[in-house]
C-alpha cells in the first residue's frame, strides 16, 4: 500500500482510469458482437445502423490509446466487411 499522499492519489487516479478504459473497451467489443450476431441472423439492415456507433466506439478507444491506430483500422474494416457481405 502507498504511504505518501501523492502515491495514494496516483493509486486513486489509476483505478479511475482503469474503470474508464474497461468500460470503453467493453462498449467497443459489445458493438462488434452485436453486429456479428445481427449479420448471422440475417438482419443486415439493423447491423448497418449500428456501424456508425461501432466506428465511434473504436475511434474513441484508439484516440485514448486503448488500442493502436492500425488495430482500430483493422476492426473498422472487419465491421464494414461483415455488413457488406
C-alpha positions in Angstrom: 0.0 0.0 0.0 1.2 3.5 -0.7 2.4 5.6 2.2 2.8 9.1 0.7 -0.2 11.2 -0.2 1.0 11.6 -3.8 1.2 7.8 -4.1 -2.3 7.4 -2.7 -3.6 10.0 -5.1 -1.9 8.2 -8.0 -3.4 4.9 -7.0 -6.9 6.5 -7.0 -6.3 8.1 -10.4 -5.1 4.7 -11.7 -8.3 3.0 -10.5 -10.5 5.6 -12.1 -8.6 5.3 -15.4 -8.8 1.6 -15.3 -12.5 1.5 -14.8 -13.0 4.1 -17.6 -10.8 2.2 -20.0 -12.5 -1.1 -19.2 -15.9 0.5 -19.8 -14.7 1.9 -23.2 -13.3 -1.4 -24.2 -16.4 -3.3 -23.2 -18.6 -0.9 -25.2 -16.4 -1.4 -28.3 -16.4 -5.2 -28.1 -20.2 -5.3 -27.4 -20.9 -3.2 -30.5 -18.8 -5.5 -32.7 -20.5 -8.6 -31.2 -24.0 -7.1 -31.8 -23.2 -6.5 -35.4 -21.8 -10.1 -35.8 -25.0 -11.5 -34.3 -27.3 -9.5 -36.5 -25.4 -10.4 -39.6 -25.5 -14.1 -38.7 -29.3 -13.8 -38.0 -29.7 -12.2 -41.5 -30.7 -8.7 -40.3 -28.2 -6.7 -42.3 -30.3 -3.5 -42.2 -30.2 -3.5 -38.4 -26.5 -4.2 -38.5 -25.8 -1.3 -40.8 -27.5 1.1 -38.4 -25.0 0.0 -35.7 -21.9 0.5 -37.8 -21.7 4.2 -37.0 -21.9 3.5 -33.3 -19.2 0.8 -33.6 -17.0 3.2 -35.5 -17.4 5.8 -32.8 -16.5 3.4 -30.1 -13.5 2.1 -32.0 -12.3 5.6 -32.7 -12.6 6.7 -29.1 -10.6 3.7 -28.0 -7.9 4.4 -30.5 -7.8 8.1 -29.6 -7.2 7.4 -25.9 -4.5 4.8 -26.6 -6.6 1.8 -25.6 -5.9 0.2 -28.9 -3.4 1.2 -31.6 -4.4 3.1 -34.8 -3.8 0.1 -37.1 -5.8 -2.1 -34.8 -8.6 0.3 -34.9 -8.4 0.5 -38.7 -8.5 -3.3 -38.9 -11.5 -3.5 -36.6 -13.4 -0.9 -38.7 -12.5 -2.8 -41.9 -13.8 -6.1 -40.4 -17.1 -4.5 -39.3 -17.6 -3.0 -42.8 -16.8 -6.3 -44.5 -19.3 -8.1 -42.3 -22.1 -5.7 -43.2 -21.2 -5.7 -46.9 -21.3 -9.4 -47.4 
